[in-house]
Amino acid sequence: MGAFLSVSEVAGQVDLSAHTLRWYERLGLVGPIGRDSAGRRRYAEQDVERLRFLCKLRDTGMPVRDMIRYVELINVGDTTNHERLEILVSHRARVVAQIDALQKDLKVIDWKIDFYTEATS
């Protein structure tokens, strides 16, 4: 990866639309994003890494307001490590509960597949 990336390059790397990247910037989740001499956004590697992590949080169901709070705490500095840890531990517990629920649902689906497999044999 080069020193700086455009909106479209970053969008392709983190699988977000350019519109969503700009929205994340307006929310303060990333940024401020540097600009080139023509005023186009130029993302640094640390911006891309933050976006990748935020995408994992969002993909696992973290509300945007919690993501914003998490980033606000990062911006305050290391004195907020404990509070950031609490946010992530709490989110992890929700993700584990979702996985458990999905595994139970999957068992029911598997049971029904077995039922129809036997019925059509």
N, C-alpha and C positions, 0 to 999 in steps of 0.2 A: 504494500500500500504506500502511495506517495505521501508527501508531507501534509497535503491538504486535499480534500475531496469536495466535489460539488454536491448540491442537493440530490441530483439524479444518481450520482455514484453511491452516495450514502443510502438513499432509498433502496437501491438494488441490494446493497450489502445487508441491510437490517430488515428488509421486507416490509417497509412502510411506504406509504405514498408520500410524495413531496408535500402535499397538503398537510398530512399528519405531522411530518417533520416540522413544518412551519408552525403548526398548532402547538406542538410540544415546546417549541422555542417561546411562543407567546405565553405559555403557561409557566415558563421558567424551569422546565424539566431539563433543558440543555441550554447552554449559552452563558454569556452572549457569544454568538457565533461570529467569527471573524469574517471580513469581507475583502474581496480583491479590489483592485483599483477601479473596476467597473461597477462595484457595489454588489456583486454576486456573493452569496454565502460560500464560505470555505470552511469545511469541517476538519478539525484536527483529530488525530487518532484517539485522544482521550474522550472527545465528543462521541465518536463512534462506539467506543467501549461502553460508555454510559448508556447510549441508546440500546445497545445489545442487551444489557442487563435490564433496562426498563421494559424492553419487549418481553423478556422472560417473566417479569412481574405481571405485566398486563396479560400475557398469554395464560397465566395461571390464575387470572381473575382478580388481581389486586385493583381496587378502585383507583381512579385517577387522583382523587383527593388524597389518598394514602401515598401515592407515588410523589405527589407534590410535597407532602409533609416530609417524606424521606429525603428528597433532594434539598429541601430547605435546611434540614439538619446537616446534610453533607456540607452545605455552603457555610454553616456556622463553624464547623471544624471538629476536631477530634474530641472535644468536650461532650459531643452528642453521641458518641459511639454506643453508649448503653441504650439510649432511646432508639437509635437505629436498629440495634440488635433486637429490642423488644418488638419493633414493627415487623422485622423479618421472621422472628420466631412465631409471632401471632399469625402471620400470613402463611407460614409453613404448616402450621396446625390446620388452617382452613383447607390448604391444598391436600394434606393427608386425608382429611375427612372426605373431601370430594373424591379422592382416589378410592377410598374404602367404599363409598356409596356406588361408584361406577363399577367396582368389582362385584358388588352384590347384584347390581343390575345386569352385569354381564353373565352371571351365573343363571339368572332367569332366562335370558336370551339363549344361552347354551342349552338349557333344559328344553326350551321350546324347539330348538333346532333338532335336538335328539328325538323329541317326540315326533316331529314331522319326518325325520329320516327313517325312523322305525315304521311309521304309518305308511310310508310310500315304498317300503322294501318288499 
